[in-house]
Amino acid sequence: MRDGKISETLLAWYDTHARDLPWRVSPARRSAGQHPDPYRVWLSEIMLQQTTVAAVRDYFHRFTALWPDVQALAAAPDGDVMGEWAGLGYYARARNLLKCARIIASEFGGQFPTNHDALLALPGIGPYTAAAISAIAFDLPETVMDGNVERVMARLFDVHSPLPTAKPELKAHAAALTPQNRPGDYAQAVMDLGATICTPRAPSCNRCPLHSRCRARQTGTAAELPKKTPKAPKPTRRGIVYLLQRDDGAWLLERRPDSGLLGGMLGWPGSQWGETAQKAAPIKADWQVLPAEVRHTFTHFHLILTVKTATVSAARNPQTGFFLTREEFRPSDLPTVMRKAYDLAQSTMAAGVE
């Protein structure tokens, strides 16, 4: 049974307190007849997966300046898009972003499908993203579930089953509250509530528009929810990367395979990542092992990289990879873990010069 009072209260709150986001059409502009651009909604939702709004803003501005619509993005070279994505992490998202853009450009005439199932069939679009696009871009009453919504539902209904077990129950509550009127604004309102008031730590219950309806506030359990099943500790893997520079300033790089972590990204030649690290150098040289190591954490494991550096003459040919000239090489094109290795090498060299 739908609780219209909750959705109406939340929409009234959102009309006044909606966050100003570069991909969002504000409630006032929406009321005046402006419709969200499905391309911008889709792009923002892909970027925001497992990433914060603060981290995404600048990337979103750059992407939409370079590729203002889905046709422009579909026509972009893979390397340019992957380079602009560097630093956002989870690089499979960028590969699927391009695949999806090209399908929409070639099979849908550059128009995003409004059908939820058709959206769900596109690369990189899962249940949450399909629901978010349907609701926000097309104002369809789909149930949008992200971490913020789960937290709000767990507290509003005082659900103590731990995540991920509680997901179906939380979604059922969210679906019952989703209104037929302004479902896109409502979805964004719940997410804004979770991001700004019903926060993971120290929720501001006194400022919440739903405080009188919140069961967890009444029982004093809001700060404990949602409960989560303890995660297994992450294993640690090790690897080696070789940073080779020619005496003319060019750097030796390689393009990682499309599948797997950092797929399709530029990187330094190096070893596989495992319990131990063994890999022959790409060329015979006077390799120096940097005194510090690179440490980086992925979703499922911690990584420790040993960094080796060397300089060779322009006449030498390596066994793997390709050289990028000093003018062609941009550290910003590297994924974060590879840029950490570069930054470490640069800082070590600078300290040696001093």
N, C-alpha and C positions, 0 to 999 in steps of 0.2 A: 504493500500500500504506500503510495507516494505521500510524503509530508511536504505539502506546498508551502507551509509557513517557513520551514527551514530554507528552502530554495529562494523564496521571496526575500527573506531577511538577508541572506548572503548576497543576493544580487543587488539589493539596496546598498549594502556595505561596499560592494565592488564598484558601484557607480561613483562612489566618492574616493575610494582608496586603491583603485587599480594601479598596479605598477606601470611606469612608463618604460616600455620595452621597444626596441627598434623594429621588431617584427610584428608588433601588436597594433590592432586598430582599437583605439580607446572606446569606452562605452559611449562617450558623447559623439564621437565621429561615427560609430556604428549606428547610433540612434538617428544621426543625420543622413544616413543612407549609404555610407562608405562600407564596402565589403572587404574582408581580408583577402590578400593575394595568396592563393593556395601554394604558390612557389615559395614565398617567404615563410609561410607557416611550416611547410615541409622541411625546408632548409634549416630553420631554427630548431625544429624538433629532432632532426638527425644530429645536429651539432650539440644539442643539450643532453643527449644520451650519456649518462655517467659523467657529466661535466656541469660546472656551475654557470649560472647566468653571467657572472662577472668575467669568467674566462672566455665566454662565447661572444660577447658584444663586439670586440674589435674584429674578430674573425668574420662575423656576420657582415659588418660594414665593408670589409675588404672584398668578401665574396660577391656581395650584391653590387659593389662598384665595378668589379671586373666582369661579372656575369649577371646582369640585371634580370634575366628570365631563364626559364628552363632550357630554351633553345640555345641560348648563349652558353650555358654550362655544358650542354650536351656536345657542343662543337669544340670545347676547350681541350687542349692536349692533356693527356693523363699526367705528365710530369709537372705541368703548371698547377693543376689542381692539387696533386699530392704535396707539392712544395708549399702552397698556401695553407694546406691543412696541417703541416708540420707543427707539432706542439700541442695539438688538440687530443692526440692519443687515439687508441682504438682505431687503427688505420683501415681496418676492414670497412668501417663506416664510410670512409672517403671513396674506396673502390666501389662499394654498393651505391653511393651517391651518384657516381658517374654512370653506372649501369642503369640505374633507375631513370636518370635524366634522359638518357639516350632512348630508352623504351618509350617514355612519355612523348619525346619529340618525334619518334619514328612511327609509333603504333597508335598514339592518341592525339596526334596533331598538335602537340604542345599543350594540351589541356589535361589537367589532373582528373582522373575518374572520380565521380562523386559516390560511387558504389563502394561500400566498406569492404566487401569481399575482393573487388578488383584492386583496391589499394593494398590489401593484405597480400596479394599475389606478387607485388612489385618487390625488387631486390631491396633489402635493408629496411623494409617496413614491416614491423611486427604488430601484435595486437594493440599495444599502447599507441604507437605512432599512427596506425590506421584510425583508431578511435579519435585521437587528437585532431587529425586532419579533417575527419568527417564532422566533428563537432565545431571546431574553431573556424575552419575555412568555409564549411557548407551549412553550419547551424543545424546539424542533424543530432537527434537525441541519443548519441552514443555515450557509453560509460567510459570515461577517461580515468585510468588508474596509473599514477606514478607514486613515488615515495611520499610526496606531500599528501596526496589524497589518502593513501593507506594510513598515514599517521592521523589525519583528521578523523577518518572513519573509526579507527581503533579507539580513539579517545571519546568521540561523540557517543559511541555505543558501548564503551567500556569492554572492549574485546581483549581477553587475556591469552587467547591461543597465540603461540609464537609464529612469527613469519619464518618460512614461507607457507606453513600449514594454514594460516589464517586468510590467505589471499582470496579464496572463493567466498568466504563469509564477508570479508570487507568489500569485495566487489558487489555482492548482493545488496549490501547496505547502500553503496554508492549508486547503484542502478535504481534503487527505490527512490532516491532523492533527486535524480536527474530530471529536470522539468522538460516539458514539451516546448515551453516558451523560453527563448534565449539560451538554449543548451550550450552554445559555444561560450558565451559570457559566463555562464554558470561553471563550466569546467575550469575556466581560467580563474574564477573567483575562489574555488576550492584550493587550487594550486597556490594562489597568492596568499590565502589564509595560512596554509601550511608553511609557506616560505617566510612570512613576515610576523605571524602571531603564534600559530600553533607549531612552534619550532621544536627541533629534536630535544634541545636542552632549554630549561627555564622558559616554558611557554608562558606567554603574557595573557593568562586567562581573563584578567580583569578588563582587557581591551577587546576581547573576542566578542563578535556580534552574536555568537551562538552559546555564550557562557551559561545562559539559563537552561539550555537544552542539553548540555554536555554531561553525560552520565559519569565520565571519569573525573570531571571537576567536582561533581557532587560527592563522589566516593574518595576523592583525594589521591587518585591513582594516575592522573594525567601524565606526570613526569616519568612514570614507569613504562608507558606505552608508546609505540607498539613493542611487544616483547619479541625477541629474535632467538632463533636456535643458534647456539654457539658455533662459530666457524672453526674448522680444523686449521691448525697453524700452517702458514705458507712455507713450502720448501724453499731452499736456497740453491740456485744454480750458478755456475761459474762459466766464464768465457774469456776469450782474448780478442782484442781488436788491434789492427796494424794501421797506424797513421803514417803514410808514406808521402813525402813531398819531394818533387824534383827541385833541382837548383834554380829552375826558372819560375818557381812558385806554384806549379800545378800540383793538385792533390789526387791521389789514387782512390777511387771510389768504385762501388759496384751497386747494381740495382738488385735488391732482394727479390726472391721469387714472389709471384703474386699471391700464393697461398701461404698461410702461416702468419706469425707475428710480424708486424712492420712490413707486410706484403706490399710489393711495388715501390717501396721507399728507397731512397739513396742511403747507403751506409758504408762503413769501413769494412774492408776485407777482414775476416776473422773466423773464429771457431764456432762450432755448434755450442749450444748452451746446455750444460748438464752438470753432473756431480763433479766432474773434473773437466779441465780445459786443455785440449791439445790440438794444435793446428800449425802446419808448416807456414813459414812466412811467405808472402806472395813474391818475394824476390830476395836474393842474397844481399845483405847490407849490414851495416854496423847498427843493429837494433839496440835501442836503449829502453829499458823497462822503467816506466815512471814510478816514483816512490809511492804515490797514492793510487787508489783504485776507484773506479766508478761504481757507485751503488744506485740501483734503480729498482722500483717495485712495479710489477705488472699485476693484473687482476689475480692471478693464481700462483705467483712465485716472486721471490726476491732474486735479483741478479747482481752479481759482482763481476766486473770486467777488469782484467789486467790490460793496461794500455802500453803498447810498444810503439816507438817512433823511430824514424830514420829519414835521411835525405840521400837522394841518389842523383846522378847526372841525367840530363835529358836524353842521353843516348840509350839508357837502360830500358829494357822491356820486361814488365812483370808477367807472372804466370796467370794472373786473373785480374779482372776489373778494367777500368779505363781511367784516363786522366782528365780532370777538368782544370782548365787554366785558372790562374788567379782571378781573372775577370769573370769567368763563368761560375766559379764556386761561390755559393751563398750558404753560410752556416745555418741560416734560418730555414733552408730547405731540408735539413736533416731532422729526423725524429728526435725526440727529447733525449733518449739514452745515447744516441750517437753524438748529439751536440754536447752532451756532458763530457764525452771523451775528448772532443775537440777543445772545449773550454779548459779542461784539465791540462791538455798539452800546451795550450797557449799560456796559461798561467804559470806552468812549470818553466817554460822557456823564458818568460818575462822575469821570473825570479832568478833564473840562472844568469840573465844578462845583468841584473842589478848586482 
